[in-house]
Amino acid sequence: MAEQNSPSLIEVVKQVGEQQHSQSSEIEKSKTVLFRLQAKFQELEKEMESILLETKTTEREIYQQEDAIETTKYHCESLVAQVRALCSGNIRLKLDAETVQEEFQMMFARNNEYREKIKAHKHLFGEVESKMPVMIELAKKQAVVKELKRKKEELMHDLQNPEGSVIKQVQEEITFIKREITEVKELIYKKTDLLEEEKILHAKLRKEIEVQNKRYEAILKRLHCQLNKLHSNKRQWHWNIQQMEKKVAELRKCLGEVE
């Protein structure tokens, strides 16, 4: 009976060994799964830390945005106040600009009137100046210079087709013309200087005439005073003569009564 039970014990041991092996295999598998789960858990912890860090960063940004919004709101209110002040200032400036525009229009009208007077004065001075002998002589010399320049341009144009002796002759003529132009320019400069001197002399004469006019006006005023005084003296003398004539008549009358 013991022999009959032995095989079953071996089987039991075998089964136990298989179970242990199976359990060991399951344990290894569980360990592997556990390791994977631990690694996954660590990854999830890292993700959670990253998410928490991002959340804190986002919260910090939200706080910053809220502060920025408050700052912007305060800035907007300040800008609104500034805009209102600017609108008020613009209204004042507009009124001031209208006043300045009116004053400018009046000043512009006065300036136009003054400009017309100056223009008329310049025109009159130009007419007087154009009739001066020096200006007539200057105009003639300028016409001569203009004609000489035209001839020079014609000669320069002819020189584009050079012919030995002709070029030489033209060069001599050009030199002669240049000399004449130089002399004419010098003469023009001299005439211009004379004209400036005459202008200065005219200005000086005008000043002297103004001084003489003032002097004559003073003399005339003094003569008027003397004439008025003379008339007054004349009236006084006439009255004195009348008084003396009355006294003479009275004396004659007294003499007649005595005789």
C-alpha positions as CSV (number, residue, x, y, z in Angstrom):
1,M,0.0,0.0,0.0
2,A,2.9,2.2,0.5
3,E,4.1,1.3,-2.9
4,Q,0.8,2.4,-4.3
5,N,1.1,5.8,-2.6
6,S,4.7,6.5,-3.8
7,P,3.8,7.4,-7.3
8,S,1.2,9.8,-6.3
9,L,3.7,11.6,-4.0
10,I,6.2,11.9,-6.8
11,E,3.4,13.4,-9.0
12,V,2.5,15.7,-6.1
13,V,6.1,16.8,-5.8
14,K,6.3,17.1,-9.6
15,Q,3.1,19.1,-9.6
16,V,4.4,21.2,-6.7
17,G,7.6,21.8,-8.6
18,E,5.7,22.7,-11.7
19,Q,3.5,25.0,-9.7
20,Q,6.6,26.6,-8.1
21,H,8.2,26.9,-11.5
22,S,4.9,28.3,-12.8
23,Q,4.7,30.6,-9.8
24,S,8.3,31.7,-10.3
25,S,7.6,32.4,-14.0
26,E,4.5,34.3,-13.0
27,I,6.5,36.2,-10.4
28,E,9.1,37.1,-13.0
29,K,6.4,38.2,-15.3
30,S,4.8,40.2,-12.4
31,K,8.2,41.7,-11.6
32,T,8.6,42.6,-15.3
33,V,5.1,44.1,-15.3
34,L,5.9,45.8,-11.9
35,F,9.1,47.3,-13.3
36,R,7.2,48.5,-16.3
37,L,4.5,50.0,-14.1
38,Q,7.1,51.6,-11.9
39,A,8.9,53.1,-15.0
40,K,5.5,54.2,-16.3
41,F,4.7,55.6,-12.8
42,Q,8.0,57.5,-12.8
43,E,7.2,58.9,-16.3
44,L,3.8,59.9,-15.1
45,E,5.3,61.5,-12.0
46,K,7.7,63.4,-14.3
47,E,4.8,64.4,-16.5
48,M,2.9,65.5,-13.4
49,E,5.8,67.6,-12.3
50,S,6.2,69.1,-15.8
51,I,2.4,69.7,-15.8
52,L,2.6,71.3,-12.4
53,L,5.5,73.4,-13.5
54,E,3.6,74.5,-16.6
55,T,0.6,75.2,-14.5
56,K,2.6,77.3,-12.1
57,T,4.2,79.1,-15.1
58,T,0.7,79.6,-16.6
59,E,-0.6,80.9,-13.3
60,R,2.4,83.3,-13.1
61,E,1.7,84.4,-16.7
62,I,-2.0,84.9,-15.8
63,Y,-1.0,87.0,-12.8
64,Q,1.4,89.0,-15.0
65,Q,-1.4,89.4,-17.7
66,E,-3.8,90.5,-15.0
67,D,-1.2,93.1,-13.8
68,A,-0.6,94.1,-17.3
69,I,-4.4,94.5,-17.9
70,E,-4.7,96.6,-14.8
71,T,-1.7,98.7,-15.9
72,T,-3.2,99.0,-19.4
73,K,-6.6,99.9,-17.9
74,Y,-4.9,102.7,-15.8
75,H,-2.9,103.8,-18.8
76,C,-6.1,103.9,-21.0
77,E,-7.9,106.0,-18.3
78,S,-4.9,108.3,-18.3
79,L,-5.0,108.5,-22.1
80,V,-8.7,109.3,-22.0
81,A,-8.0,112.1,-19.6
82,Q,-5.2,113.3,-21.8
83,V,-7.4,113.1,-24.9
84,R,-10.1,115.2,-23.2
85,A,-7.4,117.7,-22.2
86,L,-6.1,117.7,-25.8
87,C,-9.6,118.2,-27.2
88,S,-10.1,121.2,-24.9
89,G,-6.6,122.5,-25.9
90,N,-7.5,122.0,-29.5
91,I,-10.6,124.0,-29.2
92,R,-8.6,126.8,-27.6
93,L,-6.0,126.5,-30.2
94,K,-8.6,126.6,-33.0
95,L,-10.0,129.8,-31.5
96,D,-6.5,131.2,-31.2
97,A,-5.8,130.1,-34.8
98,E,-8.9,131.9,-36.1
99,T,-7.8,135.1,-34.3
100,V,-4.3,134.7,-35.6
101,Q,-5.7,134.1,-39.1
102,E,-7.8,137.3,-38.9
103,E,-4.7,139.2,-37.8
104,F,-2.7,137.6,-40.5
105,Q,-5.3,138.6,-43.1
106,M,-5.2,142.2,-41.9
107,M,-1.3,142.2,-41.9
108,F,-1.3,140.5,-45.3
109,A,-3.5,143.3,-46.7
110,R,-1.3,145.9,-45.2
111,N,1.8,144.2,-46.6
112,N,0.2,144.0,-50.1
113,E,-0.6,147.7,-49.9
114,Y,3.0,148.4,-48.8
115,R,4.3,146.1,-51.6
116,E,2.3,147.9,-54.2
117,K,3.8,151.2,-53.0
118,I,7.3,149.7,-53.1
119,K,6.6,148.3,-56.6
120,A,5.4,151.7,-57.8
121,H,8.5,153.4,-56.3
122,K,10.8,150.9,-57.9
123,H,9.1,151.4,-61.3
124,L,9.4,155.1,-60.9
125,F,13.0,154.8,-59.9
126,G,13.7,152.4,-62.8
127,E,12.2,154.9,-65.2
128,V,14.3,157.7,-63.8
129,E,17.4,155.5,-63.7
130,S,16.9,154.3,-67.3
131,K,16.9,157.9,-68.5
132,M,20.3,158.6,-66.8
133,P,23.2,159.1,-69.3
134,V,25.3,156.5,-67.5
135,M,22.5,153.8,-67.8
136,I,22.0,154.6,-71.5
137,E,25.7,154.3,-72.1
138,L,25.7,151.0,-70.1
139,A,22.8,149.6,-72.1
140,K,24.7,150.4,-75.4
141,K,27.9,148.7,-74.0
142,Q,25.8,145.6,-73.0
143,A,24.3,145.5,-76.5
144,V,27.9,145.6,-77.9
145,V,29.0,142.8,-75.6
146,K,26.0,140.7,-76.6
147,E,26.7,141.2,-80.3
148,L,30.4,140.3,-79.7
149,K,29.4,137.1,-77.9
150,R,27.1,136.2,-80.9
151,K,30.0,136.7,-83.3
152,K,32.2,134.6,-81.1
153,E,29.7,131.8,-81.1
154,E,29.5,132.0,-84.9
155,L,33.3,131.9,-85.2
156,M,33.5,128.9,-82.8
157,H,30.9,127.2,-85.0
158,D,32.9,127.9,-88.1
159,L,36.1,126.5,-86.5
160,Q,34.5,123.0,-86.5
161,N,35.6,122.9,-90.2
162,P,39.3,123.9,-89.8
163,E,41.3,125.3,-92.7
164,G,44.9,126.2,-91.6
165,S,45.1,129.9,-92.3
166,V,41.4,130.4,-91.6
167,I,41.9,129.0,-88.1
168,K,44.8,131.2,-87.5
169,Q,42.9,134.3,-88.7
170,V,39.9,133.3,-86.6
171,Q,42.1,132.8,-83.6
172,E,43.6,136.2,-84.0
173,E,40.1,137.7,-84.4
174,I,39.0,135.8,-81.3
175,T,42.0,137.1,-79.3
176,F,41.1,140.6,-80.5
177,I,37.5,140.1,-79.6
178,K,38.4,138.8,-76.2
179,R,40.6,141.8,-75.6
180,E,37.6,144.1,-76.6
181,I,35.3,142.1,-74.4
182,T,37.7,142.5,-71.5
183,E,38.0,146.2,-72.2
184,V,34.2,146.5,-72.4
185,K,33.8,144.5,-69.2
186,E,36.3,146.8,-67.5
187,L,34.4,149.8,-68.9
188,I,31.1,148.3,-67.6
189,Y,32.7,147.7,-64.2
190,K,33.9,151.4,-64.2
191,K,30.5,152.6,-65.3
192,T,28.8,150.4,-62.6
193,D,31.1,151.9,-60.0
194,L,30.3,155.4,-61.3
195,L,26.6,154.5,-61.1
196,E,27.0,153.3,-57.6
197,E,28.9,156.5,-56.7
198,E,26.2,158.6,-58.3
199,K,23.5,156.6,-56.4
200,I,25.4,157.3,-53.2
201,L,25.8,160.9,-54.2
202,H,22.0,161.1,-55.0
203,A,21.3,159.6,-51.6
204,K,23.6,162.1,-50.0
205,L,22.0,164.9,-52.0
206,R,18.5,163.7,-51.0
207,K,19.6,163.8,-47.3
208,E,21.1,167.3,-47.7
209,I,17.9,168.4,-49.5
210,E,15.9,167.0,-46.6
211,V,18.1,168.9,-44.1
212,Q,17.9,172.1,-46.2
213,N,14.1,171.7,-46.4
214,K,13.9,171.3,-42.6
215,R,16.2,174.3,-42.3
216,Y,14.1,176.3,-44.7
217,E,10.9,175.2,-42.9
218,A,12.4,176.5,-39.6
219,I,13.4,179.8,-41.3
220,L,10.0,180.1,-42.8
221,K,8.4,179.4,-39.5
222,R,10.6,182.0,-37.8
223,L,9.8,184.5,-40.6
224,H,6.1,183.8,-40.0
225,C,6.6,184.5,-36.3
226,Q,8.4,187.7,-37.1
227,L,5.7,188.7,-39.6
228,N,3.0,188.1,-37.1
229,K,5.0,190.1,-34.5
230,L,5.4,192.9,-37.1
231,H,1.7,192.9,-37.8
232,S,1.1,193.1,-34.1
233,N,3.6,196.0,-33.7
234,K,2.0,197.7,-36.7
235,R,-1.4,197.5,-35.1
236,Q,0.1,198.9,-31.9
237,W,1.8,201.7,-33.8
238,H,-1.4,202.5,-35.6
239,W,-3.2,202.7,-32.3
240,N,-0.5,204.9,-30.8
241,I,-0.7,207.2,-33.9
242,Q,-4.4,207.5,-33.4
243,Q,-3.9,208.3,-29.8
244,M,-1.3,210.9,-30.7
245,E,-3.6,212.4,-33.4
246,K,-6.3,212.7,-30.7
247,K,-3.9,214.5,-28.4
248,V,-2.8,216.8,-31.2
249,A,-6.4,217.6,-32.0
250,E,-7.1,218.3,-28.3
251,L,-4.0,220.5,-28.1
252,R,-5.0,222.4,-31.3
253,K,-8.4,222.9,-29.8
254,C,-6.8,224.2,-26.6
255,L,-4.6,226.5,-28.6
256,G,-7.6,227.9,-30.5
257,E,-9.4,228.7,-27.3
258,V,-6.4,230.5,-25.9
259,E,-6.0,232.7,-29.0
